[in-house]
Amino acid sequence: ANCLNRLSYGGSIGWNVVNVATLIIFRGQWVNKMAIVRSFSPFIIVSCIGLLMAGWPFFMGLSFFSLLMIGWFLFG
């Protein structure tokens, strides 16, 4: 975000991490299908291991922690 502000990317100097994340999510492109698999496979593997070891409470804890981190990121 700091680099984009210094370069005045898109004529704007109001870039922040949320703007950059939104830009990546909606305007980003994958190189190929294998890149998608390599990006999401660690999350899927950890989720499967957590589901097998702890069951649904694992996902409840993961959801709570994720919401806590998102709130801290946006409002903290």
C-alpha positions, 0 to 999 in steps of 0.5 A: 500500500505504501508503494502504491501511494508513493507511485500514485497508482491509479491516480490515488494516494489513499491506498491501504491494506484493505484496498490492496486486498480487495484489488487482489481478490477481484482483479487478480489473475491465477497463472494456471489451475495448478497455482490455485491448487498450490495456494489452497491445498495447505488450508484444505489439508489443515482443515481436514486434519482438524476435522478428523482430530477435533470434529466440528468444534475445530471449525467453530474455533477457526471461525471465531478466531477468523472473525476476531482477526478480521475485526482487529484488522478492520477496527483495531 
